[in-house]
Amino acid sequence: MERVIIAQEDDLRIVRALSMARNIRFMKYRVEFHLESVPGL
């Protein structure tokens, strides 16, 4: 079984923990959004 840690950024604690663990993948997330004008409002 593979485990995943998901965070916005990595840091020294995550890097150290992953160096001692097996079968754990680290993934960073990114959130994007866009604003749109609504005609007539």
N, C-alpha and C positions, 0 to 999 in steps of 0.2 A: 504494500500500500504506500502510495506517495502522499505526503502532506504538503500543504501550501501555506505560506505566510504572506499576507497581502497588506501592504502599508503604502502610505504616500511617499515616504522617503526611507532610505536605509540609514542606519547609524552604527556606531562602533559596537553597541550591544548586540544588534542583530547579526552583524558580521561575525562576531565572536561565537555567538550561539550556533550559527549555521556551520561554522568550521568544525564544531564538535558533534554535530548531528548528521544522521544519514537519512536519506529519503525525504528531505524537506526542500522544497523549492521556494524561492523568494520571488515575489512579483510586486512591482510598483503599479499603483493605479493613477490615472489621470482623469480629471473631470473637466469637461468643456461644456459651455452653454452659450447660446446666442439670444440676443434680444431682438424682437421684431416689432415694428410699429403696427398698430391696428387702425386701419383707415376708418374715419368717422367717429372715433372715440376721443 
